[in-house]
């Protein structure tokens, strides 16, 4: 090509609302795409001594064929290139023309500038043309976009659209895209689509780069690639988070769970499926127990801490959903109910023989047969064998610690926690409670158990009243005298 030729771009003077930064964004996107496609080194953006800005890649070089507006199969088929969307090279040149920015596209294939000329065959219509001239440097590697009349702020604004220049740090890659640590927690989270900014999210914990687009997102992307609504990309962000396995992502997410209760959590953790995934993954990596805010003060949480569990506070609805979940290894999610069951399943009593009791404890323990007689409980009929004392006990369902006593029908025994021997009142009360289980065969909070307990208490009181009448208030003989003396002595 020995002389310059005018290439009609079929563009009149339009695009008045697009800033210079949009044109620069297109030039930068083309340079980054060329790097990705060709595997060459990273493009440069620099200012020369004459005040001209250069956007330079080191690929195959731009030619006049690229001025036609058509689908580029090389870009549409590549999973990582940016330039599948955007205003396009022709419109970028038109923005430069509109904004009085001088532009020169240099490569080994030729030098291209822009000028307005009458359209061939239609002299009354003036359109923008690319002026294609022989290359000023036939050995030039890649493409050098040379711009005059551009301010530094325009360049900074254009670079701000790209993940490449953002400073956001990669935390984890997934098939749908990547999770990024925001360069500054003061600024908003950012949503990139194939490395180009599409939206900002002030209340997001992370930034995201979506690399696999779904149909809603494709439909929502406009040529300007700005202000895309959350509904267009939220499903893709969820897909990215639910595919994450890194503690770099899961750790901050689960820390955010506790802030849901106070309303200070970031928006991602308010997506229920994301929160559940974070909990499942966290348990696969760490020994944790999931609790609600109101459970944090329960004694069972203290026991869990002693056993090496780290309590993780979750909202009530998440806690309820976790009861039906397993972690990534297939193990049931550990909430307080699961922990209590595991603790009880592995629990072993620490029995105390009478010889190991203090004199006071032994005296109160000696009331056992008296209470059973007062209650008129037939031990043989109900299969009640030993009444034992243990230092330790299983955890109760309320989460308030160890139960006071237990009836084990299979073992035909009642076991009472040692600290209940602190007084006759506490020991006898627990003993009557467990005898009611043995007599009724029913569990707590049932009508059958309540009826049995009421009957036993009534029998004991009636027997006590009868013996009071027989022996008198101050009498020391008979079983009631022993019980009465001890109760009075306890205050």
Phi, psi and omega in degrees: 000106188272338182224167182285146177230145179267125181252113184291122179269356178056039179232126171268188186280094182227199174063040187292338184267358180271128181279170178302324182301329179294320178294315179298323178301320180293317179297318180294318179300317179297321180293317179295320178297320179296323176297315182295316184291319186265347181072021179274179186286166187296142177297161177240149173235117188215162179246126181270179185293340181269005178084015179263141176268141180238127171249109193237128169248176185231038181264224190271345177095136180284144175227170185297338178299334181287352179279348176282149181264106182205166178284130180263105183299332180295326180272322183291334182267347183274132185287344189244348185290152183277321195283029173281344179225165178129182185281339178090159184297317182299315179291329176297319177295322179294323176297318178300319179296315182297321185266011177061038176260125176285135183224135176225123178258113184248135171204176179290348180271343180154169176252133182236126171240183180233150176200157178264132180220156172298145181289138183303123179084354181221079188296338181277355181246120180258126179233164178282136179237148168271125180264108186261118181239164176302154184293136174284341177218096184289349179259005183296132177267125178082205182235136177243111176268116184253124187235135175239152182078022180252134179270155178302323180297327177295318180294316180296320178296318179295316179295331180295345178281350191248136172302325183305327183251005192282330188085357176295134185263133179292128175258317180198140175261142173226177180295332182267344182158196185230155175258136185235139171281127182298138180299329178218127179285352176285321181278176182283161166290155185234142176252113176257145172244110185052043174088358182243133185298131178240335182196163174237145183230099183298334185252019176270148177284321183239173163256163184220145172241108181274121182250337176249109185274142170259176186300314180301322181289320178300319181292327186279338183289121177262175183295333182278342178059036179229154173056042175285134184289152184299325182300336181286328187241355185299319179298322180291322177296318177300316179301319179297311183296321182287348177265355183283144176230358185279140175294339178296333178262312186293323180302304178299325179297312183289329173298329180287341182302318182295337181279350179298321183298323182271355180081014183253012182281156173285163191292330184299320185286347175282350172280116190301316183294328176291316180298318180294317178299318180299319179294317179299317182289320180300317180295331178290341184251343190210155178275100185231159171229131184268127183227158173269169183300320183286343180274348188298334181269002183285151180298328181299326177296322177297317177299319180297317177301316180298330179274006175095007178276144172259116179292134177240118183279129178231156176296160184301318183292326177290318178301319179294320180290328182293337179298343180251011186250160170238161175279185185291344177268002179087006179273143179302141175298136183268106167253188183296324178296316179295316179300315181299319181294317179296319180297315181292323180294328181263003186287143173230133179291148172248089186287147177242120177286156180308326181293341181268359180273155173287168180299317180295314179300318182295323179294319180289320177299330180292350178282354188305304183295326179297314180297318181297320178293317178300325181278354180057040178268124177273104185297322181294316182298320184262006175068035181265115179263249186284151169247108190248159178245134179229143176293327185239162183210162177294160179279145180272164185288337181285347179084007184270011177121206183281146176292158182279329180199171182207144172254122179251095185297325181294328180263355180056044183215152171253135178236130183237139182292138189302323185293350176284350176279009178292337177206157177295324182298312182292316181296313182294325178296315179294319180300315178297322179300312182288327175297326178295323175297316182295318182290317186272335186069014184250161180265172179302155175063030174241155181296323182297317180293316181300320179296317181295318180295318179299319181294317180296318179298318179297320180295315181299316181296316181297320178295319180296317179297320179296319181287330175298319179293327183282315187258345181086164185295322185263001183297143180250355179269158180086163183297323182296325179301321180295312182296314184297316181300317182292319181296317180295321180296330179283346183075000000 
